Amino acid sequence: MKAHDTIFIATRGSALALAQANMVLAQCRTAFPKLTFDLKIIKTTGDKLQTASSARQTESLPKGLFTKELEVALFKHRADLAVHSLKDLPTALPAGLKLGAVGKRADVRDVLIYRDADFLEGWKLRARNAELTEWSPGQSERRGFKPKLGLKSLPAGSIVATGSPRRKAQLLALNPGLRVVDIRGNVVTRIQKLMARSDFDAIVLALAGLTRLNFRVTPAGNLEGDAVPEGLLATILETDEMLPCVGQGAIGIEVRENDERISAICERLNHHNTLQSVTAERAFLEAMGGGCQSPVGAHAEVVGEQVWMRVISFVGATVRRAEGKRSIKEAAELGRQLAGELNWR
């Protein structure tokens, strides 16, 4: 590849995927100003199926469906780097491809999003006074809550929507009185569904995704952003009550093996401590024999010269937890060790 050749960065076309790809694109252009980089947007099978099923509640889509077409582009040299939310990238990659780099991790926590009770009361008052002319059936039945709502404070019978088996299992473990239902669509679609519909009371999303789409949770507990409807509140969930999924908050860059030019670029994009953390988590998931939709959670972080990790599994009849630490050079061994502890219980 010559200096004037364009290096293509493959990405999905969703708003979050584009935001992440543009972050990588900016890093590449800054680190290698003499090289030309550009995005190649590719619609995956998962995107097509998700769009087709967004209006009905179906089983979760395998996350590998969101990576296949990007990998084909790598194999056919139509792209040189593929940018993924690392949580979507299977632990076993096709022969000839590898995880070339992992960007610095964002906040791994999840967020509970729900309607503001005071806002809804004002909305109902305006509706009764005929000040609102645009409405849809069921809107008046929407239930709201006060700010700073915790998972355990949700009343029995509250309905929380999520597409994640991991979140569902942890929600029910924390508050058995909840009902958990499935939801489809991208981040903005889910937020808009929450405000417009009355068939569920709250949703759970990743804080990293919200942040990358320029949404924020204010100190008062409001959810703000250009695409956020008025009247939504949010509570950030600490990892002590809800462990994230493997790789949550990290951006993974998949490349061809033995491509020295691209490997040199990846060296500048890689964040060492994040790589060690997600190496432990991905080794744990692989050893558990699960995929992205397995009801397991894990969070590893580098502290000094060691990797510390906590894990949880809802595979089987009982909830199993484990934690441990090892040298930063033994990140993968730590993941396999903790998986072994859970599998033997």
C-alpha positions in Angstrom: 0.0 0.0 0.0 1.4 3.3 -1.0 1.1 6.5 1.0 -1.5 7.9 -1.3 -3.6 4.8 -1.3 -6.9 5.1 0.7 -7.1 3.0 3.9 -10.8 2.1 4.3 -12.4 1.7 7.7 -15.5 -0.5 7.6 -18.5 0.2 9.9 -22.2 -0.4 10.2 -24.5 2.5 9.3 -26.2 2.9 12.7 -25.8 6.2 14.5 -23.7 4.6 17.3 -21.5 2.6 14.8 -20.9 5.8 12.8 -20.0 7.7 15.9 -17.5 5.1 17.0 -16.0 4.7 13.5 -15.6 8.5 13.3 -13.7 8.4 16.6 -11.3 5.8 15.1 -11.1 7.8 11.8 -10.0 10.9 13.7 -7.4 9.0 15.6 -6.0 7.5 12.4 -5.8 10.9 10.7 -4.1 12.5 13.7 -1.6 9.7 14.1 -0.8 9.3 10.4 -1.3 12.7 8.7 0.4 11.6 5.5 -2.0 8.7 4.9 -5.5 8.8 3.5 -8.3 7.3 5.5 -12.0 7.0 4.7 -15.1 5.2 6.0 -16.9 2.4 4.2 -20.4 2.0 5.4 -21.7 -1.6 5.2 -25.2 -2.8 6.0 -25.1 -6.2 7.8 -27.5 -9.0 8.0 -28.2 -8.2 11.6 -29.1 -4.6 10.7 -31.6 -5.9 8.1 -33.1 -8.4 10.4 -33.3 -6.0 13.2 -35.1 -3.5 11.0 -37.5 -6.2 9.8 -38.3 -7.3 13.3 -38.4 -4.0 15.1 -42.2 -3.9 15.2 -42.6 -7.2 16.8 -41.1 -8.9 19.9 -38.8 -11.7 18.8 -35.9 -13.6 20.1 -32.6 -11.8 20.4 -30.5 -11.7 17.2 -27.1 -13.5 17.4 -24.5 -10.7 17.5 -22.3 -12.4 14.9 -24.9 -11.2 12.4 -23.6 -7.7 12.9 -20.0 -8.5 12.0 -20.2 -10.9 9.0 -20.4 -8.5 6.1 -17.6 -6.3 7.6 -15.4 -9.4 7.8 -16.2 -10.3 4.2 -15.0 -6.8 3.3 -11.7 -7.4 5.1 -11.2 -10.7 3.3 -11.9 -9.2 -0.1 -9.6 -6.2 0.6 -12.5 -3.8 0.2 -11.8 -2.6 3.8 -8.6 -2.6 5.9 -10.0 -2.1 9.4 -13.4 -3.0 10.7 -14.8 -1.1 13.7 -17.1 -2.9 16.2 -18.6 -2.4 19.6 -16.4 -5.0 21.2 -19.4 -6.6 23.0 -20.7 -7.5 19.5 -17.6 -9.2 18.3 -17.5 -13.0 18.9 -14.6 -14.4 20.9 -13.7 -16.8 18.0 -12.9 -14.9 14.9 -12.6 -16.4 11.4 -9.3 -17.8 10.4 -7.2 -15.0 8.8 -8.6 -12.3 10.9 -7.7 -11.0 14.4 -8.5 -8.3 16.9 -5.9 -5.8 15.9 -6.5 -3.1 18.5 -8.9 -2.0 21.3 -9.6 1.7 22.0 -9.6 3.2 25.4 -12.6 2.0 27.2 -15.6 4.3 28.1 -17.7 4.0 31.2 -18.9 0.3 31.5 -22.0 1.0 33.5 -25.6 0.6 32.4 -28.4 3.2 32.8 -32.0 2.8 33.8 -34.2 5.2 31.8 -37.8 6.0 32.8 -40.5 8.6 32.5 -40.7 11.7 34.8 -43.9 11.5 36.9 -44.1 15.3 37.3 -43.7 15.9 33.5 -46.5 13.4 32.8 -48.8 15.1 35.3 -48.2 18.4 33.5 -48.8 16.7 30.2 -52.1 15.2 31.4 -53.2 18.6 32.7 -52.5 20.3 29.4 -54.4 17.5 27.6 -57.4 17.9 29.8 -57.3 21.7 29.1 -57.3 20.8 25.3 -53.9 22.5 24.9 -52.5 19.4 23.3 -53.9 18.4 19.9 -51.4 15.7 19.1 -51.6 12.4 21.0 -51.9 8.7 20.4 -54.0 6.1 22.2 -52.5 4.8 25.4 -50.3 7.9 26.1 -52.4 8.9 29.1 -51.7 5.5 30.6 -47.9 6.0 30.8 -46.5 5.7 34.2 -43.8 7.9 35.6 -41.5 7.9 38.6 -39.6 10.4 40.7 -35.9 11.2 40.0 -33.1 9.0 41.4 -35.1 5.8 41.0 -33.2 2.6 41.9 -33.8 -0.9 40.5 -35.0 -2.1 43.9 -37.4 0.8 44.2 -39.3 -0.1 41.1 -42.8 -1.2 42.3 -43.8 -4.8 41.8 -45.3 -5.3 38.4 -43.2 -2.6 36.8 -42.2 -3.6 33.2 -38.6 -3.1 32.1 -37.7 -3.6 28.4 -34.3 -4.9 27.4 -32.9 -7.0 24.6 -30.1 -8.5 26.8 -30.4 -11.8 28.6 -27.7 -10.6 31.0 -29.6 -7.5 32.0 -32.9 -9.5 32.3 -31.3 -12.0 34.7 -29.7 -9.3 36.8 -32.9 -7.2 36.9 -34.9 -10.1 38.2 -32.3 -11.1 40.7 -32.3 -7.6 42.1 -36.1 -7.1 42.0 -38.1 -10.4 41.5 -41.3 -8.4 41.3 -40.4 -6.9 37.9 -41.7 -8.0 34.5 -39.0 -8.0 31.8 -39.9 -7.8 28.2 -37.9 -7.7 24.9 -37.3 -4.5 22.9 -35.7 -3.9 19.5 -34.2 -1.0 17.7 -31.2 1.3 18.1 -30.6 3.6 21.0 -32.7 6.5 19.8 -35.6 4.2 18.7 -35.7 2.6 22.1 -35.7 6.0 23.9 -38.5 7.2 21.7 -40.6 4.0 22.2 -40.3 4.5 26.0 -41.7 8.0 25.9 -44.5 7.2 23.3 -45.8 3.9 24.6 -47.4 2.6 27.8 -46.7 -1.1 27.5 -43.4 -0.8 29.5 -42.1 1.5 32.2 -38.4 1.7 31.8 -35.5 0.5 29.6 -31.8 -0.3 30.3 -29.1 0.9 28.0 -25.3 1.2 28.1 -23.9 4.5 29.3 -21.1 4.3 26.8 -23.4 4.2 23.9 -25.5 7.1 25.2 -22.3 9.2 25.8 -21.0 8.5 22.3 -24.3 9.8 20.9 -23.9 13.0 22.9 -26.5 12.2 25.5 -25.8 12.8 29.1 -27.3 12.1 32.6 -27.4 15.4 34.5 -26.7 15.6 38.3 -30.4 16.0 38.8 -31.1 12.8 37.0 -32.4 14.1 33.7 -31.6 12.5 30.4 -30.5 15.2 27.9 -29.6 15.2 24.2 -30.7 16.4 20.8 -32.8 13.3 20.1 -34.2 12.8 23.6 -37.9 13.6 24.1 -38.8 15.8 27.1 -39.7 14.1 30.3 -37.2 11.3 30.7 -35.1 10.6 33.7 -32.1 8.3 34.1 -30.2 6.5 36.9 -26.7 5.2 36.4 -26.4 1.7 37.7 -23.2 0.8 39.6 -21.4 -2.4 38.7 -22.0 -3.7 42.2 -25.6 -4.2 41.3 -25.3 -4.8 37.5 -22.1 -6.2 36.0 -21.7 -5.2 32.3 -21.4 -7.6 29.4 -18.0 -8.8 28.2 -16.3 -5.9 26.3 -18.9 -3.3 27.1 -17.7 0.3 26.5 -14.8 -0.8 24.4 -14.3 -0.4 20.6 -12.7 -3.3 18.8 -10.8 -3.0 15.6 -10.7 -6.2 13.5 -8.0 -6.6 10.8 -6.4 -9.2 8.6 -3.6 -11.3 10.0 -0.1 -10.8 8.6 -0.9 -7.3 7.2 2.1 -5.5 8.6 1.1 -2.0 7.4 -2.3 -2.2 9.1 -0.8 -3.8 12.2 1.5 -0.8 12.5 -1.5 1.5 12.4 -3.2 -0.7 15.1 -0.3 -0.3 17.4 -1.0 3.5 17.6 -4.7 2.9 18.1 -4.4 0.3 20.9 -5.0 1.1 24.6 -2.9 -1.3 26.5 -4.8 -1.5 29.8 -8.1 -1.8 28.0 -6.8 -4.6 25.9 -5.7 -6.5 29.0 -9.0 -6.0 30.7 -11.1 -7.2 27.7 -8.6 -10.1 27.1 -9.6 -11.4 30.5 -13.3 -10.9 29.9 -13.3 -12.5 26.5 -11.3 -15.5 27.8 -13.9 -15.9 30.5 -16.7 -15.8 28.0 -15.0 -18.3 25.7 -14.3 -20.7 28.6 -17.9 -20.5 29.7 -18.8 -21.7 26.3 -21.1 -18.8 25.7 -21.6 -16.0 23.2 -22.6 -12.4 23.3 -26.2 -13.3 24.3 -25.2 -15.6 27.2 -26.6 -14.5 30.6 -23.2 -13.8 32.1 -21.5 -10.5 33.1 -17.9 -9.6 33.7 -15.8 -6.6 34.5 -12.0 -6.5 34.5 -9.8 -3.5 35.2 -6.1 -3.0 35.5 -4.9 -1.9 38.9 -1.1 -1.4 39.1 0.5 -4.5 37.6 -2.6 -6.7 38.1 -5.9 -7.4 36.4 -8.8 -7.6 38.8 -12.1 -9.1 37.6 -15.6 -9.9 38.9 -17.9 -12.3 37.0 -21.5 -13.5 37.3 -23.3 -16.3 35.6 -27.0 -17.2 35.4 -26.3 -20.3 33.3 -28.0 -23.2 35.2 -30.3 -23.3 38.2 -28.4 -21.0 40.5 -26.6 -17.6 40.3 -22.8 -18.0 40.5 -20.3 -15.3 41.2 -16.5 -15.2 41.4 -13.7 -12.7 41.5 -10.0 -12.7 41.4 -6.7 -11.0 40.3 -3.6 -12.0 38.5 -0.6 -10.4 36.9 -1.4 -8.2 33.9 0.6 -10.7 31.8 -1.9 -13.4 32.8 -5.1 -11.7 31.8 -6.4 -14.6 29.7 -5.5 -17.1 32.4 -7.5 -15.0 34.9 -10.6 -15.2 32.7 -10.2 -19.0 32.2 -9.6 -19.4 36.0 -12.8 -17.7 37.0 -14.8 -19.6 34.4 -13.4 -22.8 35.8 -14.5 -21.7 39.3 -18.0 -21.1 38.1 -18.2 -24.3 36.0 -17.2 -26.4 38.9 -19.8 -25.1 41.3 
